[in-house]
Amino acid sequence: MSDKKAPTPNQLRNSNRMKLGVFGTNGNGAAFTFHPDRFQCSWDANVRLAQKADSLGFEAFVSAARWKAFGGDGHYSGDLMETFSWAGAVAAVTERISVISTLHVTLIHPVFAAKAAASVDIISNGRAGLNLVCGWYPAEMELFGIDIQDHGDRYAIAEEWVDVFNRLWTETNSFDHDGDYFKIKGAITQPRPVQESPFFLNAGGSPRGQEFAGKNADVAFIIPRNPDVAFVKEQVDQYRAMAREKFGREVQVWMSAYVVQRDTMEEAKAYADDYVVAQGDDAAVEHLIRENVPNAQAMPDGAVRHMAYAFKAGYGGYPLVGSAADIAERIAALSEAGVDGLLMTWLDYENGLARFGDEVLPRLEKAGLREASQVPA
């Protein structure tokens, strides 16, 4: 490729103590609700949100990947744009923010993924990344004619997938691969990517999933067992210790979070209860939990209700609910607990992101958690 210029620094590697990302705008958001404020996906809205997040100095714009809806044919949860096509288009309308394609390693061949990711990397001049998921939804496996694997086998596939992908990304000569899951002759990807190494995200929650992330990912996500910051710190510390002791690696530890920002805590809680409880999409979430949590029927009713509330509020994310001061204070506490980044969702992304930028971001900058953005608004 001609007209090469210096790569754009991947902002996921910057020095901000608390990094920020936006998740799921390639579909209808992360909230399972019939509330009229729920995000309605369009390309124009994606352009506005990507450019806004870029101007605010956010580090990451991350897609969700889904091939089948949770609520049946035609349900809004299935309306997601394909993630590599989306990422290339987002890269073309932004300047600085890292653009992350989410993909199922059990469905997407590493040869295709390497070429697609390299294309996004070229369009973005070095800002591409991959959020790796193993795939757990039987309907999606059946759609591709693939038998769903046992949990451990899915991660064995993922390990081999990453090995093949990394060789495709870094090696300039063709190679053969004869593995347990992939048989490839003359493997190569052209044109060459901009970044020397790919940037991986992964949210494996089981011990095996955490090992996979500790070995392979640059960003690992935790799913807090308890919202109390002390419990979060314990999980973060355990994750870092595992990655260091088993693999000699340092990983960033992030969480997903849903944001409900209003003038007061009382107003924020009332708004959350309105869209989650009064107008929540109970049927879709029941289906999601049944497919995603095999032992849900054996869990106490209170635990299932809590899980359902979190899924309806923002796909099971951590609650950032309250005034701007409340939210900034909680983010600062999470940073003290060792959390490196937050991947955020809103019910109404456009108003939510704008208000977060106006009212919360300056507080984070004043607290020394972030540098002020250098990207023109």
N, C-alpha and C positions, 0 to 999 in steps of 0.2 A: 504494500500500500504506500502511496506517495504522500507528500505534504505532511510529514510527521512533525509533531511539536512536542514539547516537554509534557509528560503526563500530568494530569490534574491530580493533586494529592488526594488519596482516598481518605475522606474525613473520618471514617471509622477508626483510623489510626491516629487521630489527633490527640491533644493533651487535655481536653475538657474532662473534668472529674465526673460530670454527669452528662452523658450523651443522650440524644433524643432522636426518635424516629416516629414516622407515621405508618400505620399498618392498614391494609385491606381496602384501599380506595379503588382497586381494580374490580371490586364488586360492590354490593350494596351495604358496605360497612360490616361491623362486627356485632351489632345489637340485634337480637331476635325479638322483634316487637312490631306491632302494627301502628305505633305512634306516628302521627303525621310528620314529625321532625326527622324521622329516620332517613339517613343518607340515600339518595337516589343516584346510582352510578351513571355518569356520562363521561365521554372523553373531555368535553369542555371543562367539567368540574375537576377532572384529574389534572388537567393543565393548570388550572387556577391553584389547586392545592399543592401540587408539586413545586410550582414557582413560589408560592407563599412560604412553604417549608424551607425551600432553598434560601429565600431572602432572610428568613429568621435565623439561618445558620444551623438548622437541623442536620444531623449526620446521615440519616437514612430514610429512604422511601421504599417501603417493603410491600410486596404483593402477597396476597393469599392465593392458594392453589386449590381448586375444587373442580371435579368433573361431573359430580352428581349432587343434586340438591338434597337437603335433609328433610324437607317437607313435601316431597313428591314432585312429579313433573310440573314445571312451570313455577315452582316456589322461588322466591327472590334469592334464597341462599345459593342457588345454582348459577346465578347470573354473574359470573366472573370472567373477565377477559383473560386470555391465555398470557402467561406471565413473561415469556421472552419477548413476544411482540409488544406487549405493554411496556416492558423495560426499555426496549430500544426507542420507543416513541417518547417516553418520559425523559430518557437521556438527551434526546435531541432538543428538548425545550427547557433544560436546566443547565446550570453552570458548575455546580460544586457538590451537590448532595450525592451520596452513594445510592445507586439504584439496585434493588435486590430482587432477583427472580426466585420465587419459591417453586420447588419441584419435588415430585415423588420419585425417589431413586429406584423404587420397585416398578415404576411405569415408564420412565424416560431413560432411554439408553444413553450411556456416558458419551458415546461418539457424537450423537446429536447434541447433547447438552454442552459439550465442549465447544462445538462450532457456534451454537446459539449464544452461549455466554461470551465467547470471544468477539462475536459481532457486536453485542451490547457494549463490551469493553472498548471496542474501537469507536463506536458512536459516541460514547461518554468520555473518551480519552482517559480511560483508566479508573472508572468509578463503578464498575460492575461487581456484583456479589451474588452469592447463592445461599438461599435458605433451604437446607436439606431436610426433607421429611421422608419417613419410611413408608407411610401409607398404612392405614388401619381400617378404612371404610370398605366393607365387602362389596357394596354396589359399585364402587369405582374399580376395584380389581376385576369384577365380573364384566364391566364395560370393556376392559382391555383383553378379556379372555385369559386372565391370569388368576391362578389359585392363590388365595391369601395365605401367606406363610406364617408359621409360628413366630412368636415375638423374637426369639433369639436368631432365627433364620433371617428375619428381615434385616437385622443389624449385621449379620454376616454378609448379606448382599450389599448393604451400604458400605461396609469396609472395602469390599472388592471394587465397588463402584467408584469410591474416592481414589483408590490406587490407580485405576485406569484413567480417570479424569485428570488426576495430577500429572500423569505421564503425558497425556495428550496436550495438556496446557504448557508443559515445560520442555518437552523433547521435540527436536526439529526433524528427526529422522523417523521413518515408519518403523513400527514394531508389531510383533505378534503377541497376543495374550491368550493363554490357555488356562482359564481359571475354573472354579467350581460353578460359577454363574454366568460368566461371559467368555465366549470364544470369538476372538477377533483376529483377522489377518490384515497386516499392513495398516495398522492404526496410525492415523495422523490427523491433525486439524490445521487447516489453512483458511483464511489468513491468520497470522499470529496475533495473540492478544497483546494489549499494552502493558498490563501489570505482570510482574515477574511471577507472582503467585496469586492464586485465587483467594477470595475472602469468603469464608464459610460461616453460616449461622446454623444453629441446631437447637431444638428444644426438647431433646430426649428427657423424659421424666423418670423412667425406671432406672435402677442401678446399671443395667446394660446400656440404656440410652445415655446415661451420664458418662459412662466410660467412652462411648463412641464420640461424644462431644468433647470430652477432655483430651482425647487423642487427636481429633481431626478439626475441630471447629475453632474459629477465632472468637466468636461470640457464642456463649452457651446461655440458655434461658433456664431460670428456675421457676417453678410453680409453687409459690409459698403455701406451706401447709397451714399457716396461721398468719393473719395480717399483721400481728404484732411485730414491730421492728426487731425485737430481740430474737424472735424465731427466724426472721429473714436473715439476720446476721449469722445465725448458726448454720443455715443452709448454704449461704455464700461461703463461709469459712470452710465447710466440709467439701464443697465443690472445688475450691481452689487447692485445698490440700490434696484431694484425689488427683487432680491434673498434674500437680507438681511431683507427687510421690510415684505415681504410676507411669507418667509419660514425660516428666521433666519439662512441662509446658506451663506458660502463663496464659490464661484465657480471660477475656472479658466476661463478666456475669451480668446479664440483663434480665429484666422482667417485662412482661406485657402488662398494660394498665389501661383501664377505661377512665376517662375524665368527665366529670360532671361539675362544671364550674358555674356558680351563681354568686350573687352579692353576699349571701350568708350561708352558713352550713344548713340551717333549717330549710331555706329555699332549695338548696342543692339536693338534700335528701328527699324533699317532697317531689321534685322533678324526677329524680331517679325512680322513686316508687311509682310514679305515674306511668312512666314508659316501661318499667320492668314488671310491676305487679298488676296494675290496672289494665295495661294494654300489651302485656307480654305475649309472645307467640309460644304458648305452652306446648302445643302439639309438636312443633318442630324441635323444641329443646328436649322434650321427652324422647323423641326419636334419636337425637344426637347423643344423649346420655346412654340410652340403651345400646347404641352401637359403639360408643367410645369407652364406656366404663362397664366391662363385663360383670363386675361384682356389685353393680349399683343396687340390685334387688336385695342384696344382703346388708346394705348399709342402713344405718338408722335414718328415720324419716327426716330428722333435722339436718343431717349431712346432705341428703339428696336435695332438700329444699334450698340449702345454702348454695350447692353446686348449680342448681337450676337458675337461681337468682343471678349468679355470676355469669353464666352463659348468656342469659337474656340481656344483662347489662352491657356485656362487651366480651363475649367469647371466653369467659372465664378469667379475665384479666384482674389485676390488682386494683382496688378502688382508690381513685384519687378524686375525692368528693368534698366539695365545700367552696369557700371563697378563695380568691387568688392567694391570700395569705395562708389559709389552711393548706392549700395544695403545695405551695412553695415550701412550707414548713415540713410537710410529709416527705417531699422529694429530698430535702436536705437530710432528713433522718435516714432515708434509704441510702443516701450517699455515705453517710457515716457508718451504716451497716455494711458497706462494701459494694453496693450495687453500682455498676458502671454505666448503665443505660436503661432507658425506658422506651418501649415501643408502644405508642399510644393510639387509642381510638376514641372517637366521640360519637354520640348519636347524630348530631348535626356537625359534620366535619368542618364545613366552611366557617360557620360562626364560632364553633368551638376552637379551632386552630387560631383564628384571628384574635379571639379574646385571650387565649393562652399567651399568644405573642405579645399582646399589649400589656397584660397585667401580671402574668406569672414569670415570664422570661426575664424581665428586668430584675425581679427579686432574686432569681437564680444567679444572674450575673453579679449583682451586688454582694451575694453571699460567697462569691468566688468559685462557684460550681461550673461556670461557663464564661468563656470570653465573648465579648460582643461580636455579633456577626459582621463580617467584612464584605458581604454580598449586598449590592445595591437593592433596595426594595423595589 
